[in-house]
Amino acid sequence: MTEIESLSEADAANELMRLAKQIAYHSKRYHVEDAPEISDADYDALVRRNNALESAFPQLIRADSPNNQVGAAVEGSPLAKVTHRQRMMSLDNAFSGEDVEEFAARVRRFLNLGADAVVAMTAEDKIDGLSCSLRYEKGRLVQAATRGDGSVGEDVTANVRHIADIPQELREEAFGFPEVFEVRGEVYMAKEDFTALNERLLNEGRALADQRGQEFDPATARQFANPRNAAAGSLRQKDANVTASRPLRFLAHGWGEVSMLPADTQFGVMNAIMRAGIPVSPELKRFESVAEVLAHYTEIERRRAEMDYDIDGVVYKVDSLAWQQRLGFVAKAPRWAIAHKFPAERAQTTLEAIDIQVGRTGKLTPVGRLVPVTVGGVVVSNVTLHNRDEIGRLGVRPGDRVVIQRAGDVIPQVVENLTRDEDRAPYIFPDHCPVCNSEAVAEESEVDVRCTGGLICNAQKFERLRHFVSRGALDIEGLGEKSIAEFLELGWLDKGPADIFRLGRHRAELLGREGWKEKSVDNLFAAIEAKRAPDAARLLFGLGIRHIGAVTARDLLKGLGDIARLPEKAAEIHVYLDANPRGEGESDGKYTARRVEAFKAILEVRADGIGIAVGEALADFFHEPHNRELWDDLLSEVSPPLYIVETRESEVSGMTVVFTGKLETMSRDEAKAQAEALGAKAAGSVSAKTDLVVAGPGAGSKLKQASALGIRVIDEAEWAAIVAAAG
């Protein structure tokens, strides 16, 4: 019995849930944010594990299965959305010659061909760029769009008009001017152009520092991590002039919606596209056996480092378009194509040092500094070590000889420590933040170590202050990201959020700065003064304490009433934790339940959302002296009133209500506050305990679950009537 077959259904379901979330997160980091956190190989490993579990437990396949997703949604993009008339698909992967043999065998089986039948295939290099469709109508370019989630992408028409490889009009002699011909391919940046662009950005940063009379730090210069990020960031610009200043290229690899085809084979159509004036890969070839395509793969892999652009594999496609039509598609990929990925590239070097970087959320990330080594044609001098547990697993210390793996163009990683058995002291992960010297802790259920300094930590200060003044927290009108960044640079917010209420001291200086007029300054200070007596729950939420969101903040203060009591309650939790360790032989469940009840008693709350994570987060935050100083300083400037929740009798009093879908007349927080004011409990998920679901447009799985459980469902207008009826 294999490891997967030995899993229980519950364990398999839990792992599939975790994998769906992980894969969706990393897809968004790669496709939408152009900032991948893991290597292609690690991502592929997650997908393979998910596929193996789905194969063994088909009854557990989820609605959000990665196999039903292509790319990632484009929510939040400044560019207009485009609905693809024909979905832009992804490709299944092969990782060995045997996988390619099996691909060809599947094609034969599906088409009921004999073992000796020739299955001709095209083979071309797989460019590591940004997928893009070009829609030509009667030979003229009318629209260009990114892939997005395969169904909806971003309109980049104005931007691609600045890419020299993309003609505004097709050459008529290739195949005439069809009503519609949509070309699909990759926008990329050549390696040499990428290096020149980063050098230019470095020089611009240096010139700006000189202009301001500042010392230039190359580490802070705005540069791209790799050619794909550069291409994606350059194409997805709201200002097409920025795109025009970047050296982007394009190679076609296929087509989408077409009103006619100039040939009946993949190879024939691609050659026609090339004759029409759109470049295709110079590596595109046609072969009649698996042995030939594998030889082509080996040749391309050998020359990979010498190529002008980054690639991560070779794509094979069945050449006959008639066969392609018969083969069709699975959920997100064609049956007639497969991507043969390159293995990760490796090299040996010495780990010289381990530096700790502190992110904007306080996460401490160890980064290895290496004796520079070339891996796959790229010089590598830094390597991610992920977290404290990864350092422990590898046993790495400065001075160790290590094996580095580079897959794609994300930061490489250490895969093996060759000298871990040498008799040297282990690396001690810091227990204090290297930026602000606050305590750094890991919660019991997490591997990440985080700084508890919060608002006093310079590495986190901007993000924390931005959150403090955001709409869901203090909601200070006129104090946006740009202003916070400006005031931080001037040193006016050094002590944290309390300094916001002391900005009036800098009125004269502010009036002398660009963009600040008397009216805008008066409006800002009036907005700040209006928050001197803030809602206590909003103030608590604004502190950005982990696990304390807007709803949890309200639940906490319903019990305590006075926000000023929080530090003493946090201290009681800290004392309890020290005095009540896990009992010998005590089960996980009993230990957890005991702590939850203790925390709720200390915090005087009954809400289900107040558990271990919330109690520990409060204890950690207020145990840090810097945070206590910040808290006392803040309360010297603001006076939040007692938190009293007045409830009205209504038809939903005592019920559990879930809001799902898009709410069009109010925010989700406002809706939850209304429910609480009517004596109801607002929950985040549907269960057998749910009494009512309020569903807006786009409601998905929660609505289906409510219907399956027979729970009453109403729309937003009906909810508004309930609120109005309660007075």
TORTOR-794976 format. One record per residue (C-alpha): residue in one letter; z, y, x. Coordinates in steps of 0.5 Angstrom, whole numbers, plus 500, padded with zeros to 3 digits. Layout:
N
aZYX...
//
This chain:
727
m500500500t498507503e503513503i500516497e500510493s507509494l509516491s512517484e508520479a513526479d513527487a505527486a505532481n510536485e506536491l499538487m503544484r505546491l498545494a494548488k499555490q498554497i490553497a489559492y494563496h490562503s483562499k485569497r487571504y480569507h475571501v479577498e483580503d479578510a486576513p486569514e493566516i491559518s486556521d480553518a482546520d489547517y486549510d481543510a487539511l490542505v484541501r483533503r490532502n489535495n483531494a486524496l492526491e487527485s483521487a490517487f493520480p487523476q491523470l495529474i489533476r491540474a487546470d488550477s486545481p482547488n476543486n475548480q475554484v470557488g472563493a477568490a477573484v476580486e482583482g484590485s477591488p475598488l468596487a464595480k464587478v458583477t457577473h453572476r447569472q448563476r454561479m455561486m457555488s461552494l460546499d464539500n465538507a464532512f468532518s465526522g458522522e461517518d462522512v455524513e452517512e456516506f453523503a446520504a449513501r451517495v445520494r441514494r446510489f446516485l438516485n438509485l434509491g433503496a437502502d430503506a428509502v427516506v432521504a429527507m434533509t434540511a439542517e441549519d447552522k453554517i454562519d462564518g460571514l461573507s456570502c452575498s446575493l440579493r437580486y429582486e426584480k418584481g419584488r424590488l431589490v435591484q442589485a447585491a453582490t459578493r461571491g468573489d470567485g463564484s462567477v464574478g463578485e463585487d457590486v455592494t448594492a448601495n451598501v446592503r441598502h443600509i442593512a436593516d435585515i434586508p428589505q428593499e421590497l419583498r412582501e407580496e403575500a409570501f409568493g407574489f412579485p416574481e420577475v426575478f428572485e435572487v436570494r443568497g445568504e451571509v452578511y455577518m456581525a453579531k458578537e455583541d455588536f462586534t465587541a461594541l464596534n471595536e470598543r468604539l474604534l478604540n475610543e476614536g483612536r484614543a480621542l485622536a491621540d489626545q487631539r494631537g497631544q500624543e500618547f495613546d497606544p492601544a496596540t496601534a488602534r485600528q480594530f478588527a480581528n474577528p466578527r467575520n473580518a469586521a463584516a467583510g470590511s464593513l460591507r466591501q466599502k466604496d463609501a456606503n456611509v461607512t457601511a451604514s455606521r456598522p451593525l451588519r446583519f443578514l441570514a438567507h440560506g438559499w437562492g440563485e436565479v429565479s423565475m418561479l419557486p413558491a414550493d417544491t422543497q428546500f424547506g418550503v422555499m426557505n420558509a417562503i423567503m422568511r415570509a417575504g421578509i428576509p430572515v433565515s436561520p432559527e436553527l433551520k429544521r427538516f429531518e428524515s434520517v441521518a441520526e436526526v441531523l446528527a443529533h441536531y448537529t450535536e445540539i447546535e455544537r453544544r450551544r455554539a458558544e452561546m449563539d449571537y453569531d459565529i458558526d463553523g458547522v452545520v449544512y445539510k441539504v437534500d429537501s426535494l428540489a426534484w432530487q436536487q435537480r437530478l443530483g446536479f453539481v460537481a466542479k464547484a459544489p452541489r451533490w445535494a448539500i454538504a457542510h459538516k464542520f465542527p472540530a477545532e476547539r482546545a484548551q490548556t494554559t501556560l506559555e508566559a513569553i515568546d515575543i518576536q514581531v517583525g513584518r513589513t517584509g522583514k519576516l520574524t514571526p514568533v508570537g506566544r503570550l499566554v495566561p488567558v484561557t477561554v477556548g470555545g467561548v473566546v478569551v485567548s491570550n496570544v497564539t501564533l508560533h509561525n516560525r523558528d522551525e515550529i518552535g523547534r518542532l514543539g520544543v516550546r519555552p516560556g513556562d511550558r504548559v501547552v494545548i491551544q487549538r482554536a478553529g474558526d476565528v484566526i489567531p489560535q495555535v499551539v498543538e501540543n507541549l505538555t511539559r517539553d520533557e522538563d529539564r530546561a534550556p531550549y528557546i534560542f531564536p534571535d539571530h538579530c532583528p529586535v527592531c534594528n539589530s541587523e542580522a536575521v537569517a534564513e535562506e537555505s531553502e526557506v524556514d522563515v528568518r528575515c531581518t536583513g536591515g531592509l530600509i533602515c529597519n523601522a518595521q520595514k521602512f514604510e513598505r521599502l520606501r514605497h517600493f523605492v519610489s514606485r513606478g518600476a523603481l525610481d518612479i518619483e511622481g507625486l511621492g505616494e504612500k500618503s506623503i511617505a507616511e507623513f514624512l516618516e512621521l515627521g522624521w524626515l526620512d529616518k536615514g532611508p532613501a537618501d533622505i528623499f533627496r534631502l527633502g528640500r531642506h524642509r521646504a518651508e515646513l512643508l509649505g506650512r502643512e495641510g494639503w501642500k501648496e507652492k505648486s505641489v511642493d515645487n512639482l515634488f522637488a522637481a520630480i526628485e531632482a530629475k532622479r539624481a542620475p537614475d537608471a542603475a537597474r531601477l535603482l538596484f531594483g528599488l532597494g528591495i533586496r530579496h530575489i532581485g526583481a526588475v529583470t534580475a537587476r538588469d541581468l546583473l548590471k549587464g555584466l557589471g556595468d557599474i552599480a558601485r561595484l556591487p558591494e565588493k562583489a557581494a563581499e567576494i561571494h561571502v568570502y567564497l561561501d565561508a571558504n567553500p563549504r559542501g564537500e563530503g559526499e558531494s551530491d545536492g546537484k553538484y554542490t548547487a551547480r558549483r555555487v551557481e557557476a562561482f556566483k556567476a563568475i564573481l558577478e560576471v554574468r551569464a544570465d540563467g536567472i542569476g543563481i544561488a538565491v540571488g547571490e546569497a541575497l546580495a551577500d547577506f544585504f551588503h554584509e550588514p553594516h547598516n546596509r553598507e552605510l545606507w548604500d554609501d549615503l544613497l550614492s552620496e546623493v545620486s550618481p547612476p550612470l554606467y549600465i550599458v545595454e545597446t542592442r539592435e539587430s532584429e528578426v528576434s535577435g538571439m531568440t527567447v521570447v515569452f510575454t503572456g496575457k494582458l499587454e494593452t499598449m505597454s507594461r510587461d517591464e517595457a516589453k521585456a526591455q524592448a526584447e533585450a534591446l532587440g538582442a532577445k532574451a525575455a523569459g517568464s515561462v514557456s519551454a522547449k527553448t522558447d522561440l516566440v510567444v507574444a500573447g495578449p487578451g486573457a492568455g491562458s496556460k502559457l498560450k496552450q503550452a506554446s500551441a502544444l509545443g508548436i511555438r510561434v505565437i504573435d499578438e501585440a500589434e505584430w510585436a510592435a511591427i517587429v520593434a518598429a522594423a528594427g528602428
//
